Amino acid sequence: MTKIKLCGNFRVEDADLLNKVQPDMAGIIFAPGQRRTVNLMTALKIRERLNDSIPLYGVFVNQNVMDMLTFFANGLIQGVQLHGEESELEVTLLRERNVPVIQVVKPQQAMLKTAANYVLLDNEFGSGKTFDWRIVPPKPLRQTPLMLAGGLTTDNLQDAINQVQPEWVDISSGDEVAGNKNLEKMRTLVDIVRQ
Ligand SMILES: O=C(O)c1ccccc1NCC(=O)[C@H](O)[C@H](O)COP(=O)(O)O
């Protein structure tokens, strides 16, 4: 069964919504200067309020690996999403310290051989824009479990799963209404993957 990550949570109360719908993974943005960026205090509060059963991943763009290791060691995050041009060396360094890694790649690179636990296909930063799913290599050719992202919504999620057969889907804009996380959208998305 496809699993679901709900990303870009940025208000402390988003933890309560996540607890209600129980996604397989949640994400918060540490990349600076973005609409959904969280500061350390908010991140700590979200982790504190979030059910222990929901792993929280930090999203970073070309940031300091030592910070990622510290956040992981302190239990603030349970894994990292590398959303920039991070090197395989950085991925390996994190993996050697048992940090689960999601490496974001361009859709054409789904076959990339990497030490990361997952490759995530997205062409922008939580932009809500889809890409042409036909360019994703078929499942038997992929080396690493695939997370599909980019403009997934309650309207297109089922088609995306049918066409791409990803191990995971990752959604941010698609669970928002007027820029805030929305319980009904989140619930519908989770129901679609679990039906
Ligand atoms: O959401 C952001 O602001 C963001 C900023 C910098 C790097 C990544 C960012 N978001 C990543 C995600 O939320 C998801 O991994 C994914 O791209 C979902 O995007 P979408 O559903 O298209 O909003």
The ligand as an ORCA input file, in Angstrom:
! r2SCAN-3c Opt
* xyz 0 1
  O       7.062     24.103      1.343
  C       8.035     24.831      1.327
  O       7.969     26.021      1.598
  C       9.395     24.290      0.956
  C      10.476     25.150      0.975
  C      11.728     24.687      0.655
  C      11.925     23.376      0.292
  C      10.854     22.495      0.260
  C       9.588     22.948      0.578
  N       8.517     22.098      0.562
  C       8.616     20.730      0.263
  C       7.326     20.058      0.449
  O       6.450     20.555      1.087
  C       7.096     18.704     -0.082
  O       8.220     17.913      0.085
  C       6.671     18.668     -1.517
  O       7.521     19.434     -2.292
  C       5.218     18.975     -1.684
  O       4.943     20.024     -2.510
  P       3.483     20.464     -2.957
  O       2.508     19.429     -2.529
  O       3.576     20.623     -4.433
  O       3.233     21.758     -2.277
*
